[in-house]
Amino acid sequence: MIVTTIARELGVREDQIRAVLDLLAEGNTVPFIARYRKEATGGLDDAQLRTIDERATYLRELEERKRAILEAIEEQGKLTDDLRSLILACETKARLEDLYLPFKKRRKTKADIAREAGLEPLTDQLIANPSADPQEFAAGYLTDGFDDPDKALEGARHILIDRFALDPDLVGEVRERMYSTGSMRAGVVAGKENEGSKFKDYFEFSEPFHKLPSHRILALLRGESEGVLHLDLDAGDDTIYQGMIADRFDLDTHASAWLSDAVRRGWRTKLAVSSGLDVRMRLKEKAEEGALQVFATNLRDVLLAAPAGQRATLGLDPGFRNGVKCAVVDSTGKVLDTVIVYPHQPQNRWSDAVQTLAGLCASHGVDLLAVGNGTASRETEKLSNEIADLIKQAGGTRPTPVVVSESGASVYSASELASQEFPDMDVSLRGAVSIARRLQDPLAELVKIDPKAIGVGQYQHDVNQTALARTLDGVVESAVNAVGVDLNTASVPLLERVAGVTGTLAKNIVAHRDDHGAFASRKGLLKVPRLGPKAYEQCAGFLRITGGNDPLDSSAVHPEAYPVVARIAAATGLKVEDLIGNTRVLSTLRPADFADDTFGVPTVTDIIAELDKPGRDPRPEFKTATFKEGVEKVSDLTPGMILEGTVTNVAAFGAFVDVGVHQDGLVHVSAMSEKFVSDPHEVVRSGQVVKVKVMEVDVDRQRIGLSLRLNDEPGQAPKKAPRQQNRQQKRQPKKQQPAAGGSMADALKRAGLGR
């Protein structure tokens, strides 16, 4: 059942799903399966594998819940064959709980009291005889607690309304209609206009539930939680829902005012409330899913950003009053020297700072100057340029200044890991070390930081933290294993992200390396305490050894496939070391000639590709943005300027770009391309260097509107791609609804982000 369901949902064969589930059950990791078990899975990638795992977990929980519900209903003696079939056929937890509603244990309700008083027959008579006088029927059912006709009719009404609320088909139909046709309305809480100005565009707002994008849902919910907005779920025309109730129970509400009133109350007090709660939950789930996807994509882009490589680097953590914290690291990331200089106000010891840092650069052969992008960043970048020029004038090689995101550096500085790594170093200086190292190798350094602190998310504090952690951990794991890890230089935090390596094993690997020296071969891993054959199988292909005993140990070829390489070498008459990188020979090989029952064509194809470019890095070439001279703050910007900048974050509605003015500008999705763009990630990624045109500048609110279309003219409405134009023409203009192509500089505010 589970295999069939997932195969249908994903559009893949059942044998692929079955193979994936079997491999996961055997303790194999997602990266290992994706890379080294392609024959079994039919080449499913890691994203598909994680989806299969998540869906299987959901469906297993659904099956367990079905069993529990069937047992509970059977214990009550109310389980019929038809009900059993309906429960077993459920594909969602929501539908399952709808069916269980009438049988769920609950506190005694007014309807239960009325039933115990014998008023159920009265309810049935009122339904069957809509034209009769309800008072006359009620007079025949007077009893304790219901000693007059009005009270009896009230009891019967509770019974009827309870039937509405417990009818699984009606509950499901009403819920779906409310979600598909209803709208979210928002307004400002009286007196909160100024305090909640960042939510101004939601002060008079309405949009259909099913059209609300994830970032807007989260903005509305945040506005509500901060006490600025009040949210109303507008289901639409009440008479439609009342008609659905009447039709479901075959009630003649035109002939009976009593029935009409019961239906109206049933909708207002029960179904509207329960459906509203479900809609809110569904919207939040949709919003969280969207936010998690945005965060995951951005995090992957940041982790897989181009590394500057093994080059001596001076990291500068900018600051005014507390000075610029500086750390020099060598090509391997080892800290060589640290210092704090005070070039900026109020000390203004510029010349001293230049001389001090130029001396450090010269004595340690610094090749790169990594400047954090926080407070005093542009001022410190000026300092780094002067240092670089001074070194060049003295006849040295000019080091290259690079502005680096310092998101999470302070979190790392105060972490237990940083304390263990630099027990005698001041906390403030650890941040400079992190900034330098993340320029050399973003992935190796950023794995030391909680992914949530890296600063590329959207409302990360508003989403389910367990789901967030699981998603981001999966991204980090995929990124690390896609790049591979140098076994002889990797830190514990990096090693523990390798497939099959736990935190304990990572520490044991480093301890073994410290005690016995560098690993000469992958087989040496088997001597690490507690690292058994299964862990070795999972991790070996992702760990690299440069200059080891076996040249294949520096590649992504798994040790289990070394015999395949031996066959290839024998067939070509070359030694393995002569085969590696020999494109002329490798390009003539047919993978099918070397495939067997264990290693199929997909794996052999990967092996040949890896031999051609061993240890190839999937990350792009290192490139830096050059900020425009004289443009250092928002007030220096003018519409029409064309600038170079770095994408710092990508959201559902656009991308933020650092152009060197201490405030990221926004490229709205409508200004990204001449073509229609549904997802900004189709055009840009975090860390990418782009050219943008300044379209709008609001100095007071520190808002910057940018465009990737350099032929756009400031002051004109942004041109829309064809599909956007068509959508705008079809859409009824609403003053309170944020337009997709409105002011780019205000788009942040419309999204509810306080940036």
C-alpha positions in Angstrom: 0.0 0.0 0.0 2.7 2.5 1.0 4.9 1.5 -2.0 2.0 1.8 -4.4 0.9 5.2 -3.1 4.4 6.8 -3.2 5.1 5.4 -6.7 1.8 6.9 -7.9 2.5 10.2 -6.3 6.0 10.6 -7.6 5.4 9.0 -11.0 8.1 6.3 -10.6 8.1 2.5 -10.6 7.1 0.5 -7.5 10.4 -1.4 -7.6 12.3 1.8 -7.3 10.3 2.8 -4.2 10.7 -0.6 -2.7 14.5 -0.6 -3.3 14.8 2.8 -1.6 12.8 1.8 1.5 14.8 -1.5 1.8 18.1 0.4 1.5 17.0 2.9 4.1 15.8 0.2 6.4 19.3 -1.5 6.2 20.8 1.7 7.6 22.1 3.2 4.4 22.3 7.0 4.2 20.6 9.2 1.6 23.9 10.5 0.1 25.3 7.0 -0.2 22.2 5.6 -1.8 22.0 8.6 -4.3 25.7 8.3 -5.3 26.5 4.6 -5.1 23.2 2.6 -5.5 21.8 4.1 -8.7 21.1 0.7 -10.2 18.8 -0.2 -7.4 17.0 3.1 -7.3 16.9 3.8 -11.0 19.0 7.0 -10.5 16.8 8.8 -8.0 18.5 11.9 -6.6 18.9 12.8 -2.9 15.9 15.2 -3.0 13.7 12.4 -4.3 15.1 10.0 -1.7 14.3 12.3 1.2 10.8 12.8 -0.2 10.3 9.1 -0.3 11.5 8.7 3.3 9.3 11.5 4.5 6.2 10.2 2.7 6.9 6.7 3.9 7.0 8.0 7.5 3.7 9.9 7.0 2.0 6.8 5.5 3.3 4.5 8.2 1.9 6.9 10.8 -1.3 6.9 8.9 -1.5 3.1 8.9 -0.8 3.0 12.6 -3.5 5.5 13.3 -6.0 3.5 11.2 -5.3 0.4 13.3 -5.7 2.4 16.5 -9.0 3.9 15.3 -10.4 0.6 14.1 -9.6 -1.0 17.4 -11.3 1.9 19.3 -14.5 1.7 17.2 -14.6 -2.0 17.4 -14.4 -1.9 21.2 -17.5 0.3 21.1 -19.2 -2.3 19.1 -19.9 0.2 16.3 -17.5 -1.0 13.5 -19.4 -1.9 10.4 -17.9 -3.4 7.2 -18.6 -0.2 5.3 -17.0 2.0 7.9 -13.9 -0.4 8.0 -13.6 0.0 4.2 -13.8 3.8 4.4 -11.2 3.9 7.1 -8.8 1.6 5.3 -9.2 3.6 2.1 -8.2 6.9 3.7 -5.2 8.6 2.1 -4.9 11.6 4.5 -4.9 12.0 8.2 -7.5 14.8 8.0 -10.1 12.4 6.3 -9.3 9.7 8.8 -10.0 12.0 11.7 -13.2 13.1 10.1 -14.4 9.5 10.0 -13.4 9.0 13.6 -15.2 12.1 14.9 -18.5 10.5 15.8 -16.7 7.8 17.8 -14.1 9.9 19.6 -14.3 10.0 23.3 -15.2 13.5 24.5 -16.5 15.4 27.4 -20.3 15.3 27.8 -21.9 17.9 25.6 -25.3 19.6 25.6 -26.2 17.2 22.7 -25.3 14.2 24.8 -27.5 15.5 27.7 -30.4 16.0 25.4 -30.0 12.5 24.0 -29.9 11.0 27.5 -33.1 12.9 28.2 -34.8 11.1 25.2 -35.0 14.0 22.8 -33.5 12.2 19.8 -37.0 11.1 18.5 -38.1 14.7 18.8 -35.3 15.8 16.6 -36.2 13.1 14.0 -39.9 14.2 14.1 -39.0 17.9 13.5 -36.9 16.8 10.5 -39.6 14.6 9.1 -42.4 17.1 9.6 -41.0 20.5 8.7 -44.5 22.1 8.2 -45.8 21.1 11.7 -45.7 23.3 14.7 -42.5 22.5 16.7 -44.1 23.5 20.0 -46.7 20.8 19.6 -44.1 18.1 19.1 -42.0 19.4 21.9 -44.8 19.3 24.4 -44.8 15.5 24.1 -41.1 15.3 25.2 -41.0 17.3 28.4 -38.7 15.8 31.1 -36.3 16.7 33.9 -34.1 19.6 32.7 -36.3 20.1 29.7 -39.6 21.0 31.4 -41.0 23.3 28.8 -41.3 23.2 25.0 -38.6 25.9 24.4 -36.1 23.9 26.4 -37.0 20.7 24.7 -36.6 22.4 21.3 -33.2 23.8 22.3 -32.1 20.3 23.3 -33.2 18.9 19.9 -31.4 21.7 18.2 -28.2 20.7 20.0 -28.6 17.1 18.8 -29.1 18.2 15.2 -26.2 20.6 15.3 -24.0 17.8 16.8 -25.0 15.6 13.8 -23.8 18.3 11.4 -20.5 18.6 13.3 -19.8 14.9 13.3 -20.7 14.0 9.7 -17.3 13.2 8.1 -18.5 13.9 4.5 -20.1 17.2 5.3 -17.1 18.3 7.4 -14.7 17.5 4.6 -16.8 19.2 1.9 -17.3 22.4 3.9 -13.6 22.5 4.8 -12.5 22.2 1.2 -15.0 24.7 -0.1 -13.9 27.3 2.6 -10.3 26.9 1.6 -10.9 27.0 -2.1 -13.3 30.0 -2.1 -12.7 31.9 1.1 -10.4 34.8 1.8 -8.0 36.1 4.5 -8.9 39.6 5.6 -6.6 41.7 7.8 -6.9 45.0 9.5 -4.9 47.1 11.9 -5.5 46.9 15.7 -6.7 50.3 16.9 -3.8 52.4 18.2 -1.1 50.2 16.6 -0.8 52.2 13.3 2.6 53.7 14.1 4.1 50.9 16.1 3.2 48.4 13.4 4.1 50.5 10.4 6.1 47.7 8.8 2.7 45.9 8.3 1.1 49.0 6.8 0.1 47.3 3.6 -1.9 44.7 5.5 -3.9 47.3 7.4 -6.7 46.9 4.8 -6.1 43.6 3.1 -7.9 40.7 1.5 -6.7 37.8 -0.6 -8.1 34.3 -1.3 -6.7 31.6 0.8 -5.5 29.4 -2.1 -3.6 32.3 -3.7 -1.7 33.5 -0.6 2.0 32.9 -1.0 4.0 31.5 1.9 5.9 34.6 2.8 2.6 36.7 2.9 1.0 34.1 5.2 3.9 34.2 7.6 3.9 38.0 7.5 0.2 38.1 8.4 0.6 35.6 11.2 3.6 37.5 12.6 1.6 40.7 12.4 -1.2 39.0 14.4 1.2 37.5 17.0 2.8 41.0 17.5 -0.6 42.4 18.2 -0.6 44.7 15.2 -3.0 42.9 12.9 -6.3 41.2 13.5 -7.1 38.4 11.0 -10.5 37.3 9.9 -11.2 34.2 7.9 -13.9 35.1 5.4 -15.6 31.8 4.3 -17.8 33.6 1.7 -21.5 33.5 1.4 -23.1 31.9 4.5 -26.2 30.8 2.5 -24.0 28.5 0.4 -22.7 26.6 3.4 -26.1 26.5 5.0 -27.4 25.1 1.7 -24.7 22.4 1.8 -25.8 21.4 5.4 -29.5 21.3 4.4 -28.8 19.2 1.3 -26.6 16.8 3.2 -29.4 16.1 5.8 -32.3 16.6 3.4 -33.7 19.4 5.5 -36.6 21.5 4.2 -35.5 24.8 5.7 -38.0 26.8 3.6 -40.9 25.1 5.4 -39.4 25.2 8.9 -38.1 28.2 10.6 -36.8 25.9 13.4 -34.7 23.8 10.9 -33.5 27.0 9.2 -32.3 28.4 12.6 -30.6 25.1 13.5 -28.8 25.0 10.2 -27.7 28.7 10.6 -26.5 28.0 14.1 -24.8 24.8 13.1 -22.8 26.6 10.4 -21.9 29.6 12.6 -21.0 27.8 15.9 -19.6 24.5 14.7 -18.6 24.1 11.0 -17.4 27.6 10.4 -15.2 27.3 13.5 -13.8 23.9 12.8 -13.2 24.7 9.1 -11.6 28.0 10.1 -9.2 26.2 12.4 -8.3 23.7 9.6 -7.8 26.6 7.1 -5.4 28.3 9.5 -3.5 25.1 10.1 -3.4 24.4 6.3 -2.2 27.9 5.6 0.5 27.7 8.2 1.7 24.3 6.8 1.8 25.7 3.3 3.7 28.8 4.6 6.2 26.6 6.5 6.7 24.3 3.5 7.4 27.3 1.3 9.7 29.0 3.9 11.6 25.7 4.4 12.1 25.3 0.7 13.4 28.9 0.3 15.7 28.5 3.3 17.0 25.1 2.1 17.7 26.4 -1.4 19.5 29.5 -0.1 21.5 27.5 2.4 22.7 25.1 -0.2 23.8 28.0 -2.5 25.7 29.6 0.4 27.4 26.3 1.4 28.3 25.6 -2.2 29.6 29.1 -2.8 32.9 29.4 -4.6 35.9 28.9 -2.3 38.9 31.2 -2.6 41.1 28.2 -1.9 44.2 27.7 0.1 45.5 31.2 0.2 46.8 33.1 3.3 44.0 35.5 4.4 43.6 38.4 6.7 40.1 38.4 8.3 38.7 41.8 9.4 35.7 42.0 11.6 34.7 45.7 11.3 33.6 48.0 14.1 33.7 51.6 15.2 34.2 52.2 18.9 35.4 48.7 19.7 37.8 48.6 16.7 38.4 46.3 13.8 39.2 42.8 15.0 41.8 41.2 12.7 43.2 37.6 12.3 45.7 36.2 9.9 45.3 32.6 8.9 47.6 30.6 6.6 46.6 28.6 3.6 45.3 25.7 5.8 43.3 28.0 8.0 45.8 27.9 10.9 45.8 31.2 12.9 49.1 33.0 12.7 48.4 36.3 14.3 45.7 38.5 15.7 45.3 42.2 16.5 42.7 44.9 17.1 43.1 48.3 15.3 41.1 51.5 15.7 41.0 53.3 12.4 37.5 54.7 12.7 35.7 57.1 15.0 36.1 57.9 17.8 39.8 56.9 17.9 40.5 57.7 14.2 44.0 56.0 14.3 43.9 55.3 10.6 47.6 55.5 9.8 48.5 53.3 12.7 46.0 50.7 11.5 47.3 50.8 7.9 50.9 50.4 9.0 50.1 47.6 11.4 48.0 45.6 9.0 50.3 46.2 6.1 53.1 44.8 8.2 51.1 41.7 9.0 50.2 41.1 5.4 53.8 41.5 4.3 55.3 39.2 7.0 52.7 36.4 6.4 52.4 36.7 2.7 48.7 37.5 2.8 46.9 37.0 -0.5 43.3 37.9 0.5 41.7 40.5 2.8 38.3 39.2 4.0 36.1 42.1 5.2 33.0 41.4 7.2 29.9 43.1 5.8 28.5 44.4 9.1 28.8 47.8 10.8 31.7 49.9 9.4 32.2 47.5 6.5 32.6 50.0 3.7 34.9 52.1 5.9 37.0 49.0 6.6 36.9 48.0 3.0 38.5 51.4 2.3 41.1 50.6 4.8 41.8 47.2 3.2 42.2 48.9 -0.2 44.7 51.3 1.2 46.7 48.5 2.8 46.7 46.6 -0.5 47.9 49.6 -2.4 50.6 50.3 0.1 51.9 46.7 -0.2 51.9 47.0 -4.0 53.7 50.3 -3.9 56.4 48.6 -1.7 56.9 46.1 -4.5 54.8 43.3 -3.1 51.9 41.4 -4.6 48.7 43.4 -4.0 46.3 41.3 -1.8 42.7 41.2 -3.0 40.1 42.8 -0.6 36.8 40.8 -0.6 33.6 41.6 1.3 32.3 38.5 3.1 29.0 37.8 4.8 29.6 37.7 8.5 26.2 36.1 9.3 26.6 33.7 12.2 30.2 34.7 13.0 29.2 36.1 16.4 27.2 32.9 17.1 30.3 30.8 16.3 32.5 33.1 18.4 30.5 32.4 21.5 30.0 28.7 20.8 31.4 25.8 22.8 33.1 24.6 19.6 35.0 28.0 19.2 36.0 27.8 22.9 37.5 24.3 22.3 39.2 25.5 19.1 40.6 28.7 20.6 40.5 28.5 24.4 42.9 31.3 24.9 41.6 33.7 22.2 39.3 36.6 23.0 35.7 36.0 21.8 35.7 39.1 19.6 38.8 37.9 17.6 37.3 34.5 16.9 34.8 36.2 14.6 37.7 37.5 12.5 39.1 34.0 12.2 35.7 32.7 11.0 35.4 35.5 8.4 38.8 34.7 7.0 38.2 31.0 6.9 34.8 31.2 5.3 36.4 33.1 2.4 38.9 30.3 2.0 36.3 27.5 2.2 32.7 28.5 3.0 31.5 25.0 3.4 34.2 23.9 5.8 33.7 26.9 8.0 29.9 27.3 7.9 29.2 23.7 9.0 30.4 24.9 12.4 27.5 27.2 12.7 23.8 26.4 13.4 22.3 26.6 9.9 19.5 28.9 11.3 22.1 31.5 12.2 23.6 31.8 8.7 20.9 34.4 7.8 19.5 33.1 4.5 16.1 32.1 5.7 12.7 33.6 5.7 10.7 33.8 9.0 12.9 30.9 10.3 11.7 31.6 13.9 8.1 31.3 12.9 8.2 27.8 11.4 8.2 24.4 13.1 11.7 24.2 14.5 11.9 20.4 14.3 11.1 20.4 10.6 13.5 23.3 10.1 16.3 21.5 11.7 15.6 18.3 9.8 15.5 20.1 6.5 18.6 22.1 7.0 20.6 19.2 8.3 19.7 17.4 5.1 20.9 20.3 3.0 24.2 20.5 4.9 24.7 16.7 4.6 24.0 16.8 0.8 26.3 19.8 0.3 29.2 18.3 2.2 29.0 14.9 0.5 28.6 16.5 -2.9 31.9 18.3 -2.5 33.8 15.6 -0.5 36.0 16.0 2.5 39.8 15.9 2.9 40.2 13.1 5.5 43.6 14.5 6.7 42.5 18.2 7.3 38.8 18.1 8.0 37.5 19.3 11.4 35.2 17.3 13.6 32.1 19.4 12.6 32.9 18.8 8.9 33.5 15.1 9.4 30.3 14.5 11.3 28.3 15.7 8.2 29.8 13.0 6.1 27.5 10.1 5.4 27.7 7.4 8.0 30.0 9.4 10.4 28.5 10.2 13.8 29.7 12.9 16.1 31.6 10.2 18.1 33.2 8.7 15.0 34.2 12.2 13.8 36.1 12.8 17.1 37.6 9.3 16.9 38.9 10.0 13.4 40.5 13.2 14.4 42.0 11.6 17.6 43.4 8.7 15.5 44.9 11.2 13.0 46.5 13.2 15.8 47.9 10.1 17.4 49.1 8.2 14.3 49.6 10.9 11.7 47.9 11.4 8.4 45.9 8.6 6.9 47.8 7.0 4.0 44.8 5.1 2.6 41.0 4.9 3.1 41.5 1.4 4.5 43.1 3.1 7.5 39.7 4.2 8.5 38.9 0.7 9.6 41.5 1.1 12.4 39.5 4.0 13.9 37.8 2.8 17.1 34.1 2.0 16.6 34.2 2.6 12.9 33.0 -0.7 11.5 32.4 -2.1 8.0 28.9 -0.4 7.7 30.1 3.0 8.6 33.2 2.5 6.3 30.9 1.6 3.4 28.8 4.7 3.9 31.6 7.2 4.3 34.6 6.0 2.4 33.6 7.3 -1.0 33.1 10.9 0.3 36.4 11.1 2.1 39.5 12.1 0.1 43.2 11.4 0.7 45.6 13.5 -1.4 49.0 12.0 -2.0 48.1 8.7 -0.4 49.1 5.1 -1.3 46.3 4.7 -3.9 45.6 7.4 -6.4 41.9 6.4 -6.4 41.6 7.5 -2.7 41.6 11.1 -3.9 38.6 10.5 -6.1 34.9 9.9 -5.5 35.2 6.3 -6.8 34.1 4.1 -3.9 36.6 1.5 -2.7 34.1 -1.3 -3.5 34.4 -0.3 -7.2 38.2 -0.3 -7.4 38.0 -3.7 -9.2 36.0 -2.0 -12.0 38.9 0.6 -12.4 41.4 -2.3 -12.5 39.4 -3.9 -15.3 39.3 -0.6 -17.2 43.1 -0.2 -16.7 43.7 -3.7 -17.9 41.6 -3.2 -21.0 43.4 0.0 -21.9 46.9 -1.3 -21.1 47.5 1.7 -18.8 48.3 1.9 -15.1 45.6 3.4 -12.9 47.6 6.6 -12.3 48.1 7.0 -16.0 44.4 6.5 -16.7 43.4 9.2 -14.3 42.8 12.5 -16.2 43.4 10.8 -19.5 40.5 12.3 -21.4 41.6 11.0 -24.8 41.4 7.4 -23.6 38.5 7.7 -21.3 36.3 9.3 -23.9 36.5 6.3 -26.1 35.3 3.8 -23.4 31.8 2.3 -23.4 30.5 1.9 -19.9 28.5 -1.2 -20.9 31.7 -3.0 -21.6 32.7 -2.9 -18.0 29.3 -3.3 -16.3 28.4 -6.5 -14.5 25.8 -7.8 -12.0 27.1 -5.7 -9.2 28.1 -2.5 -11.0 25.7 -1.4 -13.7 26.0 1.1 -16.5 25.1 4.1 -14.3 27.8 3.4 -11.8 30.4 2.7 -14.5 29.5 5.9 -16.2 30.1 7.8 -13.0 33.4 6.0 -12.5 34.7 7.0 -15.9 33.6 10.6 -15.4 35.4 10.6 -12.0 38.5 9.2 -13.6 38.4 12.0 -16.1 38.2 14.7 -13.5 39.1 13.1 -10.2 37.8 14.9 -7.1 36.0 17.5 -9.2 34.5 20.3 -7.1 30.8 21.1 -8.0 31.3 24.6 -6.7 31.6 27.6 -9.1 34.8 29.5 -9.8 35.7 32.1 -7.2 34.6 35.6 -8.2 34.1 38.8 -6.2 31.9 41.9 -6.6 33.5 45.3 -7.0 31.6 48.0 -5.2 31.4 51.4 -6.8 33.9 54.0 -5.4 32.2 56.8 -3.5 28.9 54.8 -2.9 29.0 53.9 0.7 25.5 54.6 2.1 22.0 54.7 0.9 22.0 58.5 0.4 24.9 58.0 -2.1 22.6 56.1 -4.4 20.7 57.7 -7.2 18.1 56.1 -9.6 19.7 55.0 -12.8 23.0 53.9 -11.3 24.3 50.5 -12.5 26.2 48.7 -9.7 27.8 45.4 -9.1 26.7 43.5 -6.0 26.3 40.1 -4.3 23.0 38.3 -3.8 22.7 37.8 0.0 19.3 36.2 0.2 16.6 34.9 -2.1 13.0 35.0 -1.0 9.8 34.0 -2.7 9.1 37.5 -3.8 12.6 38.5 -5.0 16.3 38.7 -4.1 18.3 40.9 -1.8 21.5 42.3 -3.1 24.4 43.9 -1.2 25.7 46.8 -3.3 28.0 48.1 -0.5 25.8 50.6 1.3 25.1 48.7 4.6 21.5 48.0 3.5 20.6 45.3 1.0 18.5 46.4 -2.0 15.6 44.4 -3.3 15.2 43.1 -6.8 11.5 42.2 -7.0 10.6 39.1 -8.9 8.9 41.3 -11.5 12.2 43.0 -12.3 14.4 39.9 -12.7 13.9 39.0 -16.3 12.1 39.9 -19.6 10.4 36.5 -19.2 7.9 35.4 -16.6 9.6 34.3 -13.4 7.7 32.1 -10.9 10.6 31.4 -8.6 13.5 33.9 -8.1 15.8 30.9 -7.7 15.4 30.3 -11.5 17.4 33.5 -12.0 19.7 34.0 -9.1 21.3 32.2 -6.2 22.8 33.4 -2.9 26.4 34.4 -3.2 26.1 35.2 -6.9 27.7 38.4 -8.3 25.2 40.4 -10.3 24.9 43.8 -12.0 21.8 45.8 -11.0 20.2 49.1 -11.8 19.0 51.4 -9.0 15.3 52.1 -9.6 14.1 53.7 -6.4 15.8 55.0 -3.3 14.0 56.0 0.0 16.6 57.3 2.4 14.2 57.8 5.3 13.0 54.2 5.3 16.4 52.8 4.0 14.7 51.1 1.1 16.4 50.4 -2.2 14.6 49.1 -5.3 16.8 47.4 -7.8 16.4 45.7 -11.2 18.3 43.0 -13.0 17.0 44.4 -16.3 19.5 47.1 -17.0 17.4 48.7 -19.7 14.6 49.5 -17.2 14.0 53.2 -16.6 13.6 54.6 -13.1 10.3 56.4 -12.4 8.4 54.1 -14.8 6.2 51.2 -13.7 8.3 48.0 -13.9 7.7 46.2 -17.2 6.0 42.9 -16.7 6.6 39.7 -18.5 3.7 38.4 -20.7 2.2 36.1 -18.1 2.4 38.7 -15.4 0.6 41.2 -17.7 -2.2 38.7 -18.5 -2.7 38.0 -14.8 -2.9 41.7 -14.0 -5.5 42.2 -16.7 -7.6 39.4 -15.3 -7.3 40.5 -11.7 -9.9 42.9 -10.4 -8.0 45.9 -8.9 -8.3 46.1 -5.2 -6.8 49.0 -3.3 -6.1 46.8 -0.3 -4.3 44.0 -2.2 -0.6 44.3 -2.8 0.0 44.3 -6.5 2.7 41.9 -7.8 4.3 44.6 -9.9 4.1 47.5 -7.4 6.9 49.6 -6.0 10.0 47.4 -5.6 11.3 49.4 -2.8 8.1 48.8 -0.9 7.9 45.2 -1.6 9.7 44.3 1.6 7.1 46.1 3.6 4.3 44.4 1.7 5.9 41.1 2.6 5.9 42.1 6.3 9.7 41.7 6.6 11.2 44.3 8.8 14.4 44.7 6.8 
